Structure formats: structure tokens, C-alpha cells
Amino acid sequence: MDVQTWTFVLVGITFALYIGIAIWSRAGSTKEFYVAGGGVPPLANGMATAADWMSAASFISMAGIISFAGYDGAVYLMGWTGGYVLLALLLAPYLRKFGKFTVPDFIGDRYYSDVARTVAVICAIIVSFTYVAGQMRGVGVVFSRFLEVDINVGVYIGMAIVFFYAVLGGMKGITYTQVAQYCVLIFAFMVPAFFISFQMTGNFLPQLGFGGSLADGTYLLDKLDQLHVELGFAEYTDGSKPMIDVFAITLALMVGTAGLPHVIVRFFTVPKVKDARISAGYALVFIAILYTTAPAIAAFARTNLINTVSDQPYSSMPEWFSNWEKTGLIKYDDKNADGNIQYVADKATNELTIDRDIMVLANPEIANLPSWVIALVAAGGLAAALSTAAGLLLVISTSVSHDLIKKQIKPDISEKGELMWARIGAAVAVVVAGYFGINPPGFVAATVALAFGLAAASFFPAIILGIFDKRMNKEGAISGMVVGITLMLFYMMKYKLGLFGGGTPEDWWFGISPEGFGTIAMIVNVVVSIVVSRMTADVPEDVQEIVENIRFPRGAGEASKH
């Protein structure tokens, strides 16, 4: 069978599995819709968390960024992995002890204020929509190549699938669907890595192949450095980013991870605080499998790509090249009319433009692997994108139904009515997410990195200070969140979208890119929060007692319904 037939078969089987799980585990109550009834076993929650966490950015884009940026791409590895450790150690057990359904729920009750809750809802929606734009874009990229449809049509298909199991099953359906999606995505990521590592270096494990030698005895990374220099690029193992930007991006990704509402809510789905800790440990192991493999895949893909296209006749390009050309994600412009591809660093003479989001998906084709392996990667990419998209859409719907309608607008709403509003919220969120997938502000990982910056600028200080600072009051938290997210949004719009007069990298504040500016906005948030809280009324005694209680995260603490 050819690649397209295999893709239809494997994607069809996996989609049928996801829909079947959604029907089997559909939510019958708000508790099941919001936190899967609070009864998910730690192992299953660990797998679901890993799938929720490893989005299209991890599966599709991260290795692509490292492939093109080399050493500079390591900030994504350090930031995202370190951030998860931060989340597991500093936040997960304490938030589980608090026992609420959502992050805005925690902020609303901790800061004894509906205004704080509303600000948190707005922040959650902004962060989630920015993040989900990258996921839907990833879905479109996969469909456009492997099912040979337009990227926008691919986004519509993805919207339909997510709509079905997110709206029907809620967190209960999403949790068990994500367990299946983790199995699909990790299998799809590792199988081609094993094949290519053995093919290029003789080492079956890609982590060993990454430091291994090629057939001619040259170390893989030495060969890659040599190829880069010959084409005018910086050495692959050298960094070009200023150290302050490397630090800022890494920290923004770390604290952004610890503030992501769709990841945090996973720790409300387990029965006990101890289970939150255990599931965090499982998730870290499951995540590490992919994250320790990504740099190797990046190096394999980059080496194979340069060897395949550089200074070769356009007419001799293999079938995968023309297939990706049809999607518009590879573009060739024969500037000197010699029929050969000039792939060089100099933009004036370079004739080849490659979207970095295709590197993981195209890697098995470049390495000439079997058709079923190529199709498997497509199924894995879809699993990664859809699992995270579903978690994000649930955050949006619960923020609307639980934190706005139930908690503020209509407190006497019935459970059936609340569940209906949750499903309506999810449906509207799917439509808006589709729009952002069709009109994204950048390639997948860049879009996602901005979402981490927004989470760092808004949620992280409010959560961490809410747990560890008894004197942090509602005025401080509200001021900090508003200032932090406003500053981050301004910087994003100015330097990413060209609004407010736009600007170039030379104009960046302190030399920090938009992807790293979440660090600055977070620091401003913390300073504003502490200063304002010290200048305003003291925190009520009962709230201080709650803070004292959650700081010792022992005990069962069943998730509450209010």
C-alpha cells in the first residue's frame, strides 16, 4: 500500500478508537465533565498528562526548531522539561489539596474575590486560545500532506473530531482518550527514530546514535557542523542567541508550564494528594522518552535533508519533495536558472524555503522508510495535536460554565443546566480555535511558546504567591495579573504582529525576544502583587488558615463540588 492508503487506514483506526472511548466514557455529571469524577488512577493520569502536555509543538515542531536552530533550540528542551519538574514539585500537590475544579476556581476562592476569578477566567481563555491555535495548525499541516487536502480543510476535520469527544465526554472522555493518544504518539515518534538511528549510525537507540559515528567514521554532530559551515550557516553546535534571551526564554517556558491551566487541572482528577505526586512522577517519565529523543531526530533530519537537497538537480528530487511542495510548506525558486537547488544561508542567493514544522513529519520520507512508518508518524502528530487541543478546549468551557455562570452569574443553576453550558462553551471554543488554526500568528512552536509567556505573566505569580505567601491579598493578585498579562500582550502584538508601531529584533527590550518576554512580565507581576498587597488591607483570618492548610499537602482532600 502507498503512504496515503496507509494514512487513511491508521488515522481511521485511531480516530475510531478515540470516538469509541468518548462514547464509552461520556460524562453524566459536572464532576465527571470537569475532573473525570476525581477517580482517575495515577498511571492513567500520568499517561493522560503526558499526552496533554506533549502537544503538536513537542511532537511536530520542537525537533523542527532544533533541526534548524541547532544549539539555540535547546531552550525549548530545557524550559519545557524543567517547567514540568517545577509544576510537579511546587504546585501539583498543593492545588490538589485545595480541591477545586479549575485554576480560576482556586484564584477566586484563595483571593476571596469574584473580580479575581473573572480576571483569571479571562487570562485562562487568552492563554488557551493562543495555545490551541498551534494545535489546530499542526492538525492542518498533517492533513494537508498525508491526506492531500488544503491545510484549512485539515483544520476543519480536526475541529470535528475534537468537538465530538470533548463536548460529549468532558474530562472523563478526554482523560481516557489521551491515554490512547499517548500510546499512539510515543509509538509513532520512536519507531522512525529507531529505524533512522540504526540506518545512519548503527545504534538502535537514537539517544546513542545522536553521539555516534556515521558510516565514514565521522561523528554525526561533527558532520552536521561541517555541512552547516559549507552552506554558510552557523555551526550546528554553536549558539547565536544572547545569553540573556536564552535565560529569559527558558525561564518563561518553565514558569509558563507551571501556570498552564490545562495541565494543572489534570491533578484534580486523581483521588488523593499522594496520587497527584505519583501521577506527576509517571508523567515525567513518559515525557522524558520523547524529550530525550527529539535532539537526535533533529540532527538525523537535518543531516539527511542537506545531503538530499543541497546543490542537487531539482529534477532529481525524490517524490517526498514534490508532495510537500504541493502543500506550500516547501518552496523552490530557481534564481540563477541552472536547475540546481542552491540551499545556503545567504538569503539573496538561497533558492529553497522549508517550513520547520515539516521536519519530523517528512523525516521518515527523507530517510526512505516504509510507507506504514510514514503514515504512523502522521497518526502520531494528529494524536499529539488533538490530545492537547481537547484539554485546552475543556479549560475554556469550564471557565465559562463553572467560574462565570455557576459561580457568579447564576449560582442556583441546576447541574443539568451547568453541564449544558459547559458543552456549549466547548462547542464555541472549537469554532474559535479553528479560526486561529487557519490564521495562526506563527509556526506551531512559536505560537505555543507565546502561550507559555502569557501563562507565566498572569497565572504563575498568583498561584505560587497564593500558596506560599499568606499576606498576598486580592488587590495584589488582581493588580499583578492585569499588569502582567497586559504587558505581555502589548509586547506580543508589537513585535510579533507589528501593531503599536511594530519593531525589529534590534528594538527588543533588554535584547529579549517575545518568546522570552514572559519572564520580564512575570517579574513585573510579582513586584506589583507584593507592593500592592503590602499597601492594602490584610488577608482575612479564614483565608490565612486555608493557606496554612494547603501548605502541608497530606491527606485525601476529595475534590469539592462548589
N, C-alpha and C positions, 0 to 999 in steps of 0.2 A: 504493500500500500504506500501511496505517496504521503507527503507531510500533511497536506490539507485533510486527507481522509482520516489519518491517524488523529489529527487535531479534533475533528468532529467527533470521533469515537471517544477519545479520552476526556475532552471537555464535556461531552454529552453525559458520560458516565458520572463524572464528578458533580456536574450540576444536578443530575437526578438524585445523587446521594445527598447533596445539601438540601434540596427541596423535600426529600423524603424525611430527613431528620427534622426539618422545620415543622412538617405536618405531625410527626410523631411527638414532638416536644412543644407543641404550641402552648402559649401562656393562657391560663384560665383566670388569673388574678393579677392585681397590680404588683404584688410582691414577686410573682413569677416573671412578670414583664420587666420589672426594674432590676432585680437581683437574683433571678432564677430560683426564687424561693429560699435563698440563703443556704442551700444544701448541696452545693457542688463539691465533690471530693477534691482534695488538694492536687492529686496527679492530673485529673482532668482540667482543673482550673489553671494549673501550670502550663499545660499544652494550649489551652484557650488564650491565656495571657500572652504566650509567645506568639501565637498567630495574630492576636490583636495588635501586638507590638511590632511584629515584623511585617510591615506594610509593603506596598509597591516600592517605596523608597529603599527598603532593605533588600528586597528580592531583585528588583529591576534596576534601580538607579545607583545604589551605593557602589557596587563593583564597577559600574559605568563611570562614576565620578573618579574613583581611584584609578581606573584604567587610563583616563585622560589627564588627571591631575597628579598622579603618582603620589609622592610623599605627602603633598598638601591634602590629599583626600583622606589621610589618616585621622583628621579631626572628626570625621563622622563616626569612625570606629570608636575612637576614644570617648567622644561625647555621648553617643547613644548607649554604649556598654556601661560606661561609668555612671550614667544617669540612672540606669536601671538598678545598679547597686545602691545608689543614693535613695531611690524610691523604696527599695526593699528594707533598708535599714532604718531610715529616718521617718518614713510616712506610713507605710502599709499597716503595721500592727496597731499604730495609734488611731488611724482612721477607722480601722475595723472595730476597735474598742468603742469608738464613738457611736458606731452602729446606725449610720444613716444610709439613704439610698444613693445620694449624689454629692458631688463636691459643693454645688450651691447650697444644698441642704446643710452640710457641715458649716459652711461660712455663715449662712443665715442664723443657725442656732448658736454657734460659737460667738458670733458678734451681735447676738440678740437684736437683729435688725432686719426688717423686710427690704430696706434700701440696700443693705449689704448683699442680701440674697439676690435682688434684682440685678445689681451690678455684676455679681458672679454669674448669673444666667446669661447676661449679655456677653461677658468675657468667654463663657463656655461655647456659646454659639459662634462667636467670631473665630475662636481657636479651631473649633471642629470643622467649620466650613472651609477655612484655609487649608486644613489638613486633608479633608475629604476631596478637595479639588485635585490634589496629587494622586489620590487613589483612583478616581474616575478617569483621569488622564492615562494612568497606567493600564486600566482596562481597555481603553480605546486603542492604545499602542499595540497591545497583544492581539486584539480582534482584527485590527487593520492589516496586520501582516499575515497572521495564520489562518484567518477565515476570509481574507482578501475582501474586506469591506472598508468603507470610509471610517476614519477614526471616530467621527461623530456618531455614526451608526453603532460602532462598538460601544461607545458610552451609553447609548440608549439601551442596548442589550444588557449591559451591566446594571443599569438602573432598574430594569425589570426584574432581574434575579434578586438583587438586594432588597427591592421593595417587597418581594414575596416573603422572604424568610425573616426580614427584620420587622415588618409590620405584623406578620402572623405570630411569630414565635417570641418576640421581645428578647430579653436577656437569656431566657431559658433556651429558646431556639437557637439564638446566636452562639451561646456557650458550646453546645454540643456540635453545632455546625463548624465552629472554629477548631474543635478537636480534630475533626476530619480534615479541615483545611490545613492545619499544621502538618499532619501526616503527608498530605499531598505536596505541600510546598517544600518541605525539607527533603523529601524523596526526589522531587524534581530538581532541586538545587544541587544535591550531592551526586546523583548518578552521572550527569555530564562532567562534573568536576573530577570524579574518579577516572572516567574514560580519558579525559584530556590530560590529566596529570600523568597517567601511565603512558599515554601516547607520546608526550613531549619529553618526559624526564625518566621514565621507567619506574617512578614511585607511584604506588597505588593511592596513597593518601595525599591529597592536594596540599595539606599543610607542610608535608615533607618535600613535595615537588616544588613548592614555592622557593625553597632554598637549595634545590637540586641543580643538576647539570643537564644540558641538552645533549643531543647525540654527538655533537662535535667536541664535547668536553668543556664547553663554556658554561659558566654559571648562568642560570636564567636571567637574573637581575643584571648581571654584567652585560649580557647580550642586549637586554632592553635599554640599558643606559647607552650602549654603543649605537643602537638603531635611532634613539632619540637625538643624539648628538649629530649623527649623519643627516638627519632631516631638519636640523636647526632648532629642535625643541630643547628645553632644559633637561638635564639628566633625570631619569625617572625617579631615582632615589634621592634627589635633591629637592628641597623645599624652596618656594619662591614667595610664600606669604610672609608678611611681617609677623614676628613672634606675638605681638600684642593681638593681632587678628586671630591667630591660631588659638591663643588662650581664650579670647572672647567667644569664638565660635564653639569651642569645646565646652566651656562653662555654660553657655546659653543652651546648648543641647542637653547637657547634664541636668541643669535645674529645670529646663523645659520638660524633660522626661518626667521628673518628679512632680510636675504640675499638670500633666495631661489628664483631663477628666475621664477619658475613655479607658485609660489604663488603671487609674486609681479605683474606678468603680468595680473592677474585677475582684478586688479584695473584699468587697462587701458581699460576694456571692458564696463565701465559704462559711461553714457552721460556727467556727471558733477562731479566736485570735491566733492560737497556735497554728491553725490550718492556714492562716494568711501568711505566716512566716514560712511554713513548709512549701506552700504553693509558689511563693516568691523564689525559693531555692530551686525548685523544679524548673520554673520558667527560665531562670538564669542559665541553667544547664542546656535547656532546649534552644535558647537564643545563641549561646556560645557556639553551638555546632555550625550555624550559618555564618556567624560573625568571624570565626577563625578561618573560614573557607573563602570568604569574599576577596581578601587581598590576593590569594592565589588565582582565583578565577579572573580577576582584573589583569594580572600580569600575563596569564595564558592568552586571554582575549586580545590584549594589546599587541603581544608578540606576533600572534597569528595574523592579526589584521594588517600590521605593517608589512609583514612578509608577503601577504596576498596581494595588496593593492599598490604598494609603493613602486613607482616607475615601471608599471606593467601596462601592456596594451589594454585599453578599455574593452576592446572586442574579445579579449580572452578572459574577462571576468566570469567567475562561476555563477550558477543560477541564483544563489542566495543574494548576490549583489543586486541583480535586476529585480528580484522580489521585494527587497527593501526599498529600492528606488521608487517602485510603484506607490509606496506609502508616503513618499516625500521626506522620509527620515534619513535618506542618503541622497546627496545631490552632487552631480559631476558637471563641471563647466570647463570644457577644453579651451583654455585661454590662449594657448600657443598653437592650437590646431595641429598637434603632432600625433594625436590618437593615443598618447600615453598618459597615465594618471600621475600628475605631479602632486604628491601629498607631502607638503612641507609646512614649516612653522610660519614662513613669510606669507601674510595674508594677500599680498599683491600678486603672488605667483601660485599660491595654493589653488588647486582645482577640485578638491574633494571636501565636502561638508558632511560630517557624520553626527547625528543626534546621539548623545552619550547614553540615552535611555535604551538604545537597542543592543548594547554590548552583551549583556547576559543572555538576552533572547536570541541574538544572532550567533553567539559563541559556538553552540553545537554545530550550526550550519557551516561556520568558517572552518571548524575542525573536521568537517565531513563525517559527522557521526550518523548513526542510523536514524531513519525517519521517526521512529517511535520515541527516541530520546528527544528529538527536536520538539515534537508535539507535547511530550511530557513537560518540558520547560514552559510551554505556553499555558498548560493547565496549572502549573505551579504559580506562574505570575498572576493568573486570574485569582487563584486561591488567596494569595498574599494581599492583593488589592481589595478583594471583596470582603475578606475577614475584617480588615481594619475599617473599611467603609461602613460595614454594618454596625460595628461598635461605636463609631462616631455618630452615626445617624440616631442610634439609641440615646446617646448623651443629649442630642438636640431635642428629641421627642420627650424625654423625661424632664429636661429642664423646663420645657413649656408646660407639660401636663401636671407634673408634680410640684415644681418650685414656683411656677407662676399661678396656674389655675387653682390647684388644690391648696397651696399654702397661702395664697394672697387674694386671688380674685373671687373664688367660690369655695370656701372652706367646707361647706356642707355637701359638696358634690358626692354622688354615690360612687362606689368602686367601679361599677359598670361604666358610668359616665367618664370617670378618670381614665379608664382603660381605653375608651373610645377616643378621647382627646390625645392620648399617647400615640395611638395608631394614626390619627390624623396628622399629628406633628411629625411622625416618621415619614408619612407619605409626602408632605410638603417639603421636608428636608431632602428626600430623594430627588425631587424635581429641581430644587435649588442646587444640590450637589452636582446634578447632571449639567446644569448651566455652567458651573465653574469648571467642570471637567472638559467642556467644549471650549471654554475661554479661560484657560489657566494663566496665571501670571509668570510662569516659567517652567523649566523641565521639572520632572516629578520631585526629585530630592530637594531642589532649591525651594520649591513651593512648601514642601513638608518642613524644611529647616526653618522657614519663616513662622510656621505654626508653633514650633518649639520656642522660638523667640517670644511670641505672643503669650504662651503659657508661662514662660519664665518671668515676663514683665508683669503679669497680672496675678496668677494663682499662687505661685510658689511662695512668695513672701507672706501672703495672707494665711496660707496653710501652715508653714513652718513656724511663723511667729504665733499663730493661734494655738499651736501645740506647746511651744517651749517658752512663751512669754505671757505670764498671767496678766501683765499690765497692758497688753495690747487691746485697745478698745475699738468700738465700732467706727468712731470718727477716723482713727488712724488707718484701719483696714480699708475703709471706703476710699479715703483720700489716696492711699498708696495704689490701690488697684486702678482707680480712674487715671491718675497721673502716669502710672507705668504703662498701661495699655495704650493710652493716647499718644505718649511719646514714641512707643514702638510703631504704632500705626502711621504716625507722621513720617518717621524715618523710612518705613517700607514704601509708602506712597511717593516720597520724594526721590529716593534712589533706586527703587525697583519699577515704579510705574511712571516716573517722570513728572509727577504733579508738584505743586508748590515751587515751580521754577526748575525742578529736576536737579541733576548734578552728575558728576563723573566720579570714579574712584579716588581721584585726587582731592575731591571735596569731602570725602568721608570724615566724620567727626573722629578725632583721635586715631585715624587710619583704620577704623573698624568697619567691616562690611555689614550690609543689612542682616545677613545670616548670623552675625555675632553681636549685633546691637542689643539683643535681648539681655545680655549681661549688664550693659550700661543702664537700660530701662529698669532692670531688676534692682540694681543698686540704688537708683533714684527712688524706686518704690519703697525699699526698706528704710531709707533715710526719712522720707516723707512720713511713712507709717509710724516710725518710732517718735519722731519730733512731734507730730500732731497728737499722738496718744499721750505723750507726757504733758502736753499743754491743755488737755481737755479732761472731762470727768473720768473718775476711776471706774474700773470694771466692777459690775455688781458681784457681791459675795458668792451667789449661787453659781455664776459662770466661772469664777475662780476655782470653785470646788470641782466643777466639771473638768477644767484644765488639769488640776491636780490628779484627778481620777484617770484620765486617758494617758497621762504621762507614765503610768505603770501598766503596760498593756498585757496584763494577765487576766485570765477569766474568759468565760464563754461569750458574753455580750451578744445575744441574739439581735439581728438587725430589727430595728423598730419599724413600725408602720406609720409613724407620724413625723 
